[in-house]
Amino acid sequence: MNKEDLALELFRLGLVKIGKFRLTSGLESPFYIDLKGLIGYPALLREIATMLFNTAKEKCTFDTVVGIATGGIPIVSFISCLFNIPMAYVRKEKREHGTMRLVEGDIRKKRVLLVDDVATTGGSLEKAVKVLRGNEGLIDYAIVIVDREQGARKRLSALGVKLLSLLTARELFQILWKRNIISRDTYELILNHIKKV
């Protein structure tokens, strides 16, 4: 599967939506990328996990893949099973009982690849990087399926972490426009939104 096939499939399945949406970051957006729905499409999720693994392997080395709850967990589960690599995940909140951990899985002194579904402002990724480093994880790279290009790359760069993605929002919507799936007006509205933020 290439970038164009991926973009078209995400839109066909309704995982990329056009409209008016409020994001976790508080921003209002003319599009929404809802990749948590990938769990209903295991064949596609397998394909995406393979693409993520191969893209990351070209750029860096890692011993463990670490997902961010909740969107990153199914992805790293697939990567772990397909490529026989250990996985871990970062919780949204510290457990209030038992071990009281924020990280599940062994990352101490390991080179980790941080994985999530979508990057917007990078707040969740930044928090995860700090948690992983606080638990002795070695992290230089993060990867997502779609980078919305709204600050995450810059935010991670300030931490010395490079953000990789299978698609950027510009690439995704350019493909949809060129294939006459969205109008030029919609495409320009989305581009202006990306540039503004």
DAGIWO-V351041 format. One record per run of one state. SS is the DSSP state (H for helix, E for strand, L for the rest). FROM is the first residue (numbers start at 1). TO is the last residue. If there is no record, write none. Layout:
<<SS;FROM;TO> <SS;FROM;TO>>
This chain:
<<L;1;2> <H;3;12> <L;13;15> <E;16;22> <L;23;27> <E;28;33> <L;34;34> <H;35;40> <L;41;41> <H;42;59> <L;60;63> <E;64;68> <L;69;70> <H;71;83> <L;84;85> <E;86;90> <L;91;102> <E;103;104> <L;105;110> <E;111;119> <L;120;122> <H;123;134> <L;135;137> <E;138;147> <L;148;151> <H;152;157> <L;158;161> <E;162;168> <H;169;178> <L;179;183> <H;184;196> <L;197;197>>
